[in-house]
């Protein structure tokens, strides 16, 4: 009889085998790990008011941090942190040579890369003014079909072209956005730079102060018909303002309605002082056109369960409903601002439309610093700040849905737009 003896395997042998296996695996891993490498040109050339995108090719860095600094400008040496992202979007308005430094840190290892950027003057000079209107549709209002003028047979396309003729260039004239939601979309022929700590552009309107407000020591007000501003940077360079590229400029009411200088006056007057993102209003074509003033002219409904009528006054007899629109109704949407119009006479004969602190169109006189806009005020749909190197497109919609007695509806008017940097205007940005 043969007896089978089961001998235990030596633990020493198993341990050595395991160690060898781990060692081999670690060696294999070292061989498989890509080398740490950063590919980056050391010089670039661009033109002023144009975004230069610098994106290093990075290999083997798993948790690195990045710091871009500006170290030299045409005016001299500086030390300014300008980005902490891997990809840098660089823009400036002054030609010359700029020195940049990229600092890459992983664990305790730090590397620096020096880059020179030559910024040249553009071949054909950029215009500091609005270049072209891309879209236009007013809300119902007393200047609709007049600014710009509608003629029989005009279409949406021809009205956009008329609006562009009025607003483009240095000698722009005025158009109306009508009541709430009426909008205009336009572009510049370059990217308006977002310069740190400065206001960057202005959308011109026809706001002015009251001559003799009965309210003693009243804050600034008169004819202030604020338009909400949206901006877009053409990041993908397709020449279009794509839906995902739009951001809203958060003006003073976006931050705190109660901090407006006239808030208590508005509250005492019973104004609706809520700010409503995503507000929608539908205007219905009137069944007949009255030839005299009437309180119940054009019916409207909103998405908050409210409804009412737009008034026809004695001063403007034409139709207030855009004549080129097909169909019996149309809907406009956007952020709705608090009602800023107050009857300060108490008798319906002296209305004051108060100015918001900052951040809107047709809200302060064009010569006032508070009519200027800082691109750094842009926010996303959730209200979070976003950083844009600049903007190529601007959209403005009338932000208030309110009737003001004999003055009629609050209706934003637009009289052009301008790049403050190319005009040499330096306005510090303060909130």
Kinemage of the C-alpha trace (Angstrom):
@kinemage 1
@onewidth
@group {chain A} dominant
@subgroup {mainchain}
@vectorlist {calphas} color= white
{ca unk a 1} P 0.000 0.000 0.000
{ca unk a 2} L 1.330 3.330 -0.985
{ca unk a 3} L 0.687 6.215 1.405
{ca unk a 4} L 0.393 9.786 -0.002
{ca unk a 5} L 2.056 12.340 2.208
{ca unk a 6} L 0.782 15.934 1.960
{ca unk a 7} L 3.708 18.237 2.698
{ca unk a 8} L 2.992 21.884 3.587
{ca unk a 9} L 4.257 24.473 1.048
{ca unk a 10} L 7.026 26.611 2.456
{ca unk a 11} L 5.649 30.050 3.536
{ca unk a 12} L 9.063 31.496 2.836
{ca unk a 13} L 8.746 30.399 -0.775
{ca unk a 14} L 5.247 31.869 -1.049
{ca unk a 15} L 6.373 35.125 0.507
{ca unk a 16} L 9.354 35.459 -1.836
{ca unk a 17} L 7.163 34.702 -4.819
{ca unk a 18} L 4.674 37.338 -3.754
{ca unk a 19} L 7.402 39.902 -3.237
{ca unk a 20} L 8.827 39.148 -6.668
{ca unk a 21} L 5.345 39.410 -8.200
{ca unk a 22} L 4.696 42.785 -6.532
{ca unk a 23} L 8.104 44.034 -7.554
{ca unk a 24} L 7.475 43.008 -11.145
{ca unk a 25} L 4.069 44.645 -11.115
{ca unk a 26} L 5.520 47.875 -9.723
{ca unk a 27} L 8.237 47.840 -12.368
{ca unk a 28} L 5.607 47.248 -15.018
{ca unk a 29} L 3.554 50.159 -13.669
{ca unk a 30} L 6.549 52.462 -13.778
{ca unk a 31} L 7.130 51.470 -17.366
{ca unk a 32} L 3.442 52.017 -18.229
{ca unk a 33} L 3.106 55.436 -16.570
{ca unk a 34} L 3.485 58.214 -19.170
{ca unk a 35} L 6.336 60.641 -18.613
{ca unk a 36} L 5.508 64.041 -17.185
{ca unk a 37} L 5.618 66.448 -20.077
{ca unk a 38} L 4.245 69.860 -21.006
{ca unk a 39} L 4.299 71.050 -24.601
{ca unk a 40} L 3.917 74.798 -24.930
{ca unk a 41} L 5.142 77.323 -27.476
{ca unk a 42} L 7.357 80.031 -26.069
{ca unk a 43} L 5.928 82.807 -28.283
{ca unk a 44} L 2.625 83.758 -29.903
{ca unk a 45} L 1.302 86.560 -32.093
{ca unk a 46} L -2.207 88.012 -31.982
{ca unk a 47} L -4.044 91.301 -32.556
{ca unk a 48} L -5.529 93.598 -29.939
{ca unk a 49} L -9.173 93.079 -28.871
{ca unk a 50} L -8.901 89.459 -29.994
{ca unk a 51} L -8.857 86.460 -27.677
{ca unk a 52} L -5.730 84.312 -27.931
{ca unk a 53} L -6.319 80.824 -26.532
{ca unk a 54} L -3.198 79.124 -25.153
{ca unk a 55} L -3.726 75.484 -24.198
{ca unk a 56} L -0.620 73.513 -23.191
{ca unk a 57} L -0.482 69.803 -24.024
{ca unk a 58} L -0.055 68.136 -20.640
{ca unk a 59} L 0.977 64.505 -20.120
{ca unk a 60} L 1.474 62.641 -16.863
{ca unk a 61} L 0.190 65.316 -14.482
{ca unk a 62} L -2.730 63.919 -12.504
{ca unk a 63} L -3.369 66.566 -9.848
{ca unk a 64} L -1.353 69.573 -10.864
{ca unk a 65} L -2.278 73.190 -10.197
{ca unk a 66} L -1.691 75.966 -12.699
{ca unk a 67} L -1.001 79.662 -12.320
{ca unk a 68} L -0.712 82.090 -15.207
{ca unk a 69} L 0.928 85.416 -14.404
{ca unk a 70} L 1.540 88.534 -16.447
{ca unk a 71} L 5.137 89.609 -15.830
{ca unk a 72} L 5.811 92.253 -18.481
{ca unk a 73} L 3.680 94.692 -20.474
{ca unk a 74} L 4.639 97.412 -22.989
{ca unk a 75} L 4.580 99.816 -20.018
{ca unk a 76} L 7.010 97.811 -17.887
{ca unk a 77} L 7.348 94.938 -15.430
{ca unk a 78} L 4.325 93.712 -13.469
{ca unk a 79} L 3.426 90.754 -11.285
{ca unk a 80} L -0.227 89.913 -11.811
{ca unk a 81} L -1.978 86.564 -11.450
{ca unk a 82} L -4.441 86.328 -14.350
{ca unk a 83} L -5.699 82.726 -14.319
{ca unk a 84} L -5.560 79.457 -12.415
{ca unk a 85} L -6.875 77.282 -15.233
{ca unk a 86} L -4.777 75.152 -17.585
{ca unk a 87} L -6.206 76.917 -20.639
{ca unk a 88} L -5.559 80.647 -20.854
{ca unk a 89} L -7.740 83.043 -22.830
{ca unk a 90} L -5.610 86.158 -23.226
{ca unk a 91} L -6.882 89.497 -24.538
{ca unk a 92} L -5.621 93.054 -24.336
{ca unk a 93} L -6.319 96.379 -26.042
{ca unk a 94} L -2.782 97.766 -26.262
{ca unk a 95} L -0.289 96.573 -28.920
{ca unk a 96} L 3.178 95.529 -27.784
{ca unk a 97} L 5.011 92.579 -26.247
{ca unk a 98} L 3.630 90.846 -23.168
{ca unk a 99} L 5.552 88.319 -21.064
{ca unk a 100} L 3.585 85.536 -19.377
{ca unk a 101} L 4.636 82.835 -16.943
{ca unk a 102} L 2.934 79.487 -16.397
{ca unk a 103} L 3.677 77.852 -13.035
{ca unk a 104} L 2.838 74.147 -12.815
{ca unk a 105} L 2.895 72.525 -9.397
{ca unk a 106} L 2.452 68.814 -8.618
{ca unk a 107} L 3.083 67.701 -5.039
{ca unk a 108} L 6.345 69.413 -4.106
{ca unk a 109} L 7.587 69.780 -7.668
{ca unk a 110} L 7.238 73.139 -9.417
{ca unk a 111} L 8.039 74.097 -12.993
{ca unk a 112} L 7.905 77.492 -14.728
{ca unk a 113} L 7.375 78.206 -18.401
{ca unk a 114} L 7.976 81.638 -19.939
{ca unk a 115} L 5.909 82.790 -22.924
{ca unk a 116} L 6.053 85.977 -24.996
{ca unk a 117} L 2.955 87.308 -26.752
{ca unk a 118} L 3.304 89.912 -29.485
{ca unk a 119} L 0.076 91.926 -29.766
{ca unk a 120} L -0.237 93.742 -33.070
{ca unk a 121} L -2.526 96.516 -34.252
{ca unk a 122} L -5.340 95.136 -36.394
{ca unk a 123} L -5.033 95.705 -40.154
{ca unk a 124} L -8.401 97.394 -40.602
{ca unk a 125} L -9.269 99.387 -37.514
{ca unk a 126} L -11.983 97.924 -35.295
{ca unk a 127} L -14.993 100.133 -34.681
{ca unk a 128} L -15.738 100.983 -31.050
{ca unk a 129} L -19.435 101.026 -31.929
{ca unk a 130} L -22.159 98.469 -32.417
{ca unk a 131} L -21.556 96.801 -35.796
{ca unk a 132} L -24.776 94.973 -36.687
{ca unk a 133} L -28.205 94.100 -35.304
{ca unk a 134} L -28.893 90.371 -35.516
{ca unk a 135} L -32.417 90.183 -34.101
{ca unk a 136} L -35.170 92.531 -33.016
{ca unk a 137} L -38.681 92.130 -31.649
{ca unk a 138} L -40.344 94.759 -29.434
{ca unk a 139} L -42.961 94.258 -26.782
{ca unk a 140} L -46.221 96.170 -27.141
{ca unk a 141} L -45.619 99.916 -26.779
{ca unk a 142} L -46.451 103.453 -27.846
{ca unk a 143} L -43.365 103.828 -30.085
{ca unk a 144} L -43.750 100.427 -31.766
{ca unk a 145} L -44.140 100.663 -35.572
{ca unk a 146} L -42.514 104.133 -35.321
{ca unk a 147} L -38.993 103.467 -33.968
{ca unk a 148} L -38.138 101.945 -36.407
{ca unk a 149} L -40.921 102.855 -38.806
{ca unk a 150} L -43.053 100.025 -40.188
{ca unk a 151} L -44.141 100.153 -43.800
{ca unk a 152} L -46.690 97.911 -45.477
{ca unk a 153} L -45.025 94.659 -46.492
{ca unk a 154} L -42.216 94.802 -43.944
{ca unk a 155} L -41.180 91.435 -42.520
{ca unk a 156} L -39.196 90.382 -39.487
{ca unk a 157} L -36.058 90.390 -41.651
{ca unk a 158} L -36.668 93.877 -43.058
{ca unk a 159} L -37.419 95.285 -39.601
{ca unk a 160} L -34.158 93.818 -38.298
{ca unk a 161} L -32.336 95.468 -41.206
{ca unk a 162} L -33.980 98.820 -40.429
{ca unk a 163} L -33.023 98.484 -36.785
{ca unk a 164} L -29.434 97.739 -37.769
{ca unk a 165} L -29.307 100.837 -39.993
{ca unk a 166} L -30.458 102.969 -37.061
{ca unk a 167} L -28.170 101.532 -34.383
{ca unk a 168} L -24.905 100.664 -36.126
{ca unk a 169} L -21.959 103.042 -36.080
{ca unk a 170} L -21.084 106.289 -34.354
{ca unk a 171} L -24.138 108.270 -35.466
{ca unk a 172} L -26.736 105.864 -34.097
{ca unk a 173} L -30.317 106.991 -33.616
{ca unk a 174} L -32.966 105.504 -31.361
{ca unk a 175} L -35.216 102.425 -31.464
{ca unk a 176} L -37.771 101.191 -28.948
{ca unk a 177} L -37.962 97.803 -27.278
{ca unk a 178} L -41.562 98.437 -26.300
{ca unk a 179} L -42.925 96.898 -23.101
{ca unk a 180} L -41.587 93.989 -21.074
{ca unk a 181} L -39.583 91.397 -22.987
{ca unk a 182} L -39.046 93.392 -26.167
{ca unk a 183} L -35.450 92.792 -27.234
{ca unk a 184} L -32.618 93.594 -29.592
{ca unk a 185} L -29.528 91.447 -30.230
{ca unk a 186} L -26.371 92.899 -31.769
{ca unk a 187} L -22.674 92.291 -32.265
{ca unk a 188} L -19.414 94.210 -32.317
{ca unk a 189} L -16.783 93.666 -35.045
{ca unk a 190} L -14.310 92.530 -32.376
{ca unk a 191} L -14.280 91.103 -28.879
{ca unk a 192} L -14.907 93.738 -26.203
{ca unk a 193} L -12.213 92.972 -23.630
{ca unk a 194} L -13.095 92.228 -20.013
{ca unk a 195} L -10.423 94.278 -18.272
{ca unk a 196} L -10.021 93.687 -14.520
{ca unk a 197} L -11.537 96.388 -12.332
{ca unk a 198} L -12.885 98.421 -15.270
{ca unk a 199} L -16.247 98.921 -16.920
{ca unk a 200} L -16.063 97.648 -20.467
{ca unk a 201} L -18.989 98.807 -22.613
{ca unk a 202} L -22.086 100.965 -22.645
{ca unk a 203} L -25.525 100.437 -24.159
{ca unk a 204} L -26.887 103.905 -24.834
{ca unk a 205} L -30.486 104.922 -24.142
{ca unk a 206} L -32.457 108.106 -23.462
{ca unk a 207} L -32.703 108.089 -19.655
{ca unk a 208} L -32.808 111.458 -17.895
{ca unk a 209} L -33.482 112.879 -14.442
{ca unk a 210} L -36.694 114.512 -13.222
{ca unk a 211} L -36.763 118.305 -13.407
{ca unk a 212} L -38.793 118.909 -10.239
{ca unk a 213} L -39.612 115.798 -8.244
{ca unk a 214} L -42.211 116.640 -5.556
{ca unk a 215} L -40.482 114.086 -3.313
{ca unk a 216} L -37.875 115.946 -1.200
{ca unk a 217} L -34.350 114.509 -1.189
{ca unk a 218} L -35.413 111.831 -3.676
{ca unk a 219} L -32.765 109.540 -5.198
{ca unk a 220} L -32.005 109.736 -8.898
{ca unk a 221} L -35.056 109.218 -11.061
{ca unk a 222} L -36.982 110.653 -13.941
{ca unk a 223} L -37.319 108.642 -17.125
{ca unk a 224} L -35.383 105.477 -16.293
{ca unk a 225} L -36.668 102.486 -18.279
{ca unk a 226} L -34.163 99.736 -17.501
{ca unk a 227} L -33.270 97.016 -19.942
{ca unk a 228} L -31.753 93.730 -18.757
{ca unk a 229} L -28.468 92.969 -20.541
{ca unk a 230} L -27.153 89.574 -21.633
{ca unk a 231} L -23.722 88.948 -23.134
{ca unk a 232} L -22.068 86.182 -25.134
{ca unk a 233} L -18.447 85.379 -25.912
{ca unk a 234} L -17.992 83.448 -29.151
{ca unk a 235} L -15.856 80.749 -27.552
{ca unk a 236} L -16.144 78.266 -30.427
{ca unk a 237} L -15.442 81.032 -32.977
{ca unk a 238} L -18.326 80.046 -35.256
{ca unk a 239} L -19.474 83.647 -35.637
{ca unk a 240} L -22.778 82.980 -33.878
{ca unk a 241} L -24.158 83.561 -30.395
{ca unk a 242} L -24.977 79.985 -29.440
{ca unk a 243} L -27.612 79.384 -26.719
{ca unk a 244} L -25.086 77.983 -24.237
{ca unk a 245} L -22.831 81.047 -24.617
{ca unk a 246} L -25.294 83.583 -23.162
{ca unk a 247} L -24.932 85.000 -19.636
{ca unk a 248} L -26.891 87.710 -17.847
{ca unk a 249} L -25.362 90.873 -16.435
{ca unk a 250} L -26.381 90.926 -12.772
{ca unk a 251} L -27.241 94.536 -11.995
{ca unk a 252} L -27.973 96.002 -8.580
{ca unk a 253} L -31.516 94.603 -8.304
{ca unk a 254} L -30.198 91.116 -9.064
{ca unk a 255} L -28.182 91.298 -5.850
{ca unk a 256} L -30.554 93.078 -3.457
{ca unk a 257} L -33.757 94.842 -4.431
{ca unk a 258} L -34.092 96.284 -0.928
{ca unk a 259} L -30.766 98.102 -1.316
{ca unk a 260} L -32.111 100.281 -4.152
{ca unk a 261} L -32.188 103.908 -2.990
{ca unk a 262} L -35.904 104.225 -3.867
{ca unk a 263} L -36.998 100.869 -2.421
{ca unk a 264} L -38.945 102.342 0.513
{ca unk a 265} L -40.690 104.795 -1.824
{ca unk a 266} L -41.739 101.925 -4.077
{ca unk a 267} L -42.940 99.873 -1.128
{ca unk a 268} L -45.025 102.744 0.207
{ca unk a 269} L -46.544 103.203 -3.269
{ca unk a 270} L -47.572 99.535 -3.403
{ca unk a 271} L -45.283 98.631 -6.300
{ca unk a 272} L -44.510 95.010 -7.114
{ca unk a 273} L -40.868 94.894 -6.027
{ca unk a 274} L -40.058 91.272 -6.804
{ca unk a 275} L -37.413 90.312 -9.341
{ca unk a 276} L -38.575 87.276 -11.341
{ca unk a 277} L -36.184 85.191 -13.483
{ca unk a 278} L -37.891 83.288 -16.277
{ca unk a 279} L -40.828 85.686 -16.450
{ca unk a 280} L -43.016 85.272 -19.541
{ca unk a 281} L -45.652 87.549 -21.001
{ca unk a 282} L -48.045 86.949 -23.901
{ca unk a 283} L -49.493 89.869 -25.848
{ca unk a 284} L -52.765 89.428 -27.769
{ca unk a 285} L -53.523 91.304 -30.974
{ca unk a 286} L -56.433 93.727 -30.435
{ca unk a 287} L -59.620 92.854 -32.301
{ca unk a 288} L -59.906 96.471 -33.405
{ca unk a 289} L -57.701 99.571 -33.389
{ca unk a 290} L -59.213 102.450 -31.393
{ca unk a 291} L -58.506 105.932 -32.725
{ca unk a 292} L -58.441 107.470 -29.256
{ca unk a 293} L -56.974 106.812 -25.818
{ca unk a 294} L -58.283 103.759 -23.978
{ca unk a 295} L -57.433 101.952 -20.732
{ca unk a 296} L -58.209 98.492 -22.118
{ca unk a 297} L -56.279 98.268 -25.344
{ca unk a 298} L -54.014 95.216 -25.706
{ca unk a 299} L -54.589 92.279 -23.396
{ca unk a 300} L -51.680 90.447 -21.819
{ca unk a 301} L -51.159 87.384 -19.621
{ca unk a 302} L -48.044 86.255 -17.768
{ca unk a 303} L -46.804 82.937 -16.393
{ca unk a 304} L -47.414 84.109 -12.814
{ca unk a 305} L -51.199 83.961 -13.180
{ca unk a 306} L -51.607 87.692 -13.836
{ca unk a 307} L -53.310 89.475 -16.706
{ca unk a 308} L -54.211 93.005 -17.717
{ca unk a 309} L -54.255 95.530 -20.520
{ca unk a 310} L -51.718 97.800 -22.141
{ca unk a 311} L -53.029 101.346 -22.330
{ca unk a 312} L -53.305 103.441 -25.482
{ca unk a 313} L -52.575 107.097 -24.769
{ca unk a 314} L -53.619 110.276 -26.539
{ca unk a 315} L -50.167 111.045 -27.937
{ca unk a 316} L -49.592 108.016 -30.185
{ca unk a 317} L -52.456 106.843 -32.366
{ca unk a 318} L -50.777 104.085 -34.432
{ca unk a 319} L -51.057 100.410 -33.517
{ca unk a 320} L -48.881 99.435 -30.543
{ca unk a 321} L -48.826 95.770 -31.659
{ca unk a 322} L -45.891 94.967 -34.010
{ca unk a 323} L -47.578 95.043 -37.408
{ca unk a 324} L -45.200 92.555 -39.048
{ca unk a 325} L -45.971 89.744 -36.601
{ca unk a 326} L -48.103 86.933 -37.953
{ca unk a 327} L -50.678 85.380 -35.662
{ca unk a 328} L -52.939 86.727 -32.960
{ca unk a 329} L -50.438 86.635 -30.093
{ca unk a 330} L -46.755 86.327 -29.258
{ca unk a 331} L -44.771 85.538 -26.107
{ca unk a 332} L -41.627 87.174 -24.735
{ca unk a 333} L -39.530 86.076 -21.759
{ca unk a 334} L -36.647 87.103 -19.540
{ca unk a 335} L -35.823 88.412 -16.077
{ca unk a 336} L -38.457 90.828 -14.798
{ca unk a 337} L -37.285 93.737 -12.652
{ca unk a 338} L -39.226 95.488 -9.843
{ca unk a 339} L -41.666 98.240 -10.757
{ca unk a 340} L -39.706 101.501 -10.526
{ca unk a 341} L -42.404 104.013 -11.550
{ca unk a 342} L -44.125 106.068 -8.821
{ca unk a 343} L -46.828 108.757 -9.053
{ca unk a 344} L -45.114 111.324 -6.849
{ca unk a 345} L -47.899 113.890 -7.336
{ca unk a 346} L -50.545 111.576 -5.895
{ca unk a 347} L -52.870 112.929 -8.580
{ca unk a 348} L -51.662 111.040 -11.633
{ca unk a 349} L -49.845 113.944 -13.248
{ca unk a 350} L -46.196 113.540 -12.190
{ca unk a 351} L -44.651 110.092 -12.529
{ca unk a 352} L -41.018 109.409 -11.653
{ca unk a 353} L -39.288 106.286 -12.945
{ca unk a 354} L -36.373 105.727 -10.550
{ca unk a 355} L -32.926 104.543 -11.561
{ca unk a 356} L -31.479 101.242 -10.377
{ca unk a 357} L -28.004 101.381 -8.849
{ca unk a 358} L -26.062 99.858 -11.750
{ca unk a 359} L -26.021 97.218 -14.439
{ca unk a 360} L -28.870 98.039 -16.854
{ca unk a 361} L -29.455 99.817 -20.169
{ca unk a 362} L -31.477 103.058 -20.451
{ca unk a 363} L -31.217 103.426 -16.693
{ca unk a 364} L -28.830 106.398 -16.298
{ca unk a 365} L -27.922 109.194 -18.733
{ca unk a 366} L -25.315 108.090 -21.266
{ca unk a 367} L -22.675 110.454 -19.872
{ca unk a 368} L -23.016 108.985 -16.363
{ca unk a 369} L -20.589 106.298 -15.194
{ca unk a 370} L -23.533 104.188 -14.009
{ca unk a 371} L -24.613 103.662 -17.606
{ca unk a 372} L -21.406 101.665 -18.196
{ca unk a 373} L -21.244 97.885 -17.815
{ca unk a 374} L -18.552 95.592 -16.394
{ca unk a 375} L -18.444 92.186 -18.107
{ca unk a 376} L -17.295 90.770 -14.754
{ca unk a 377} L -20.921 91.157 -13.567
{ca unk a 378} L -21.999 88.262 -15.809
{ca unk a 379} L -23.676 85.302 -14.098
{ca unk a 380} L -25.011 81.922 -15.227
{ca unk a 381} L -28.609 80.707 -15.013
{ca unk a 382} L -28.135 79.854 -11.315
{ca unk a 383} L -26.726 83.269 -10.512
{ca unk a 384} L -23.132 82.099 -10.188
{ca unk a 385} L -20.406 84.488 -11.414
{ca unk a 386} L -18.679 83.459 -14.641
{ca unk a 387} L -15.411 84.655 -16.105
{ca unk a 388} L -15.475 85.739 -19.730
{ca unk a 389} L -12.362 87.098 -21.474
{ca unk a 390} L -14.637 89.462 -23.371
{ca unk a 391} L -17.924 89.573 -25.291
{ca unk a 392} L -18.832 89.567 -28.963
{ca unk a 393} L -22.634 89.728 -28.709
{ca unk a 394} L -25.088 91.678 -26.544
{ca unk a 395} L -28.817 91.241 -26.041
{ca unk a 396} L -31.058 93.735 -24.225
{ca unk a 397} L -34.703 93.240 -23.235
{ca unk a 398} L -37.095 95.628 -21.511
{ca unk a 399} L -37.047 94.561 -17.877
{ca unk a 400} L -40.138 96.206 -16.338
{ca unk a 401} L -43.821 95.407 -16.886
{ca unk a 402} L -45.581 98.556 -15.672
{ca unk a 403} L -47.976 101.260 -16.850
{ca unk a 404} L -47.292 104.798 -15.653
{ca unk a 405} L -50.492 106.761 -16.189
{ca unk a 406} L -50.363 109.268 -19.031
{ca unk a 407} L -46.676 108.417 -19.610
{ca unk a 408} L -47.675 104.967 -20.778
{ca unk a 409} L -45.737 101.743 -20.440
{ca unk a 410} L -42.173 101.443 -19.221
{ca unk a 411} L -40.349 100.838 -22.507
{ca unk a 412} L -36.586 100.581 -22.884
{ca unk a 413} L -35.134 102.668 -25.709
{ca unk a 414} L -31.744 101.909 -27.272
{ca unk a 415} L -29.528 104.423 -29.084
{ca unk a 416} L -26.414 102.397 -29.916
{ca unk a 417} L -23.592 100.732 -27.991
{ca unk a 418} L -19.861 101.315 -27.601
{ca unk a 419} L -16.637 99.673 -26.471
{ca unk a 420} L -15.316 101.976 -23.748
{ca unk a 421} L -11.736 100.705 -24.080
{ca unk a 422} L -11.431 101.523 -27.773
{ca unk a 423} L -12.872 104.969 -27.043
{ca unk a 424} L -10.255 105.514 -24.350
{ca unk a 425} L -12.808 105.889 -21.562
{ca unk a 426} L -11.489 104.595 -18.234
{ca unk a 427} L -14.232 103.946 -15.675
{ca unk a 428} L -13.406 102.062 -12.488
{ca unk a 429} L -15.837 99.324 -11.616
{ca unk a 430} L -17.470 99.430 -8.214
{ca unk a 431} L -20.612 97.703 -7.002
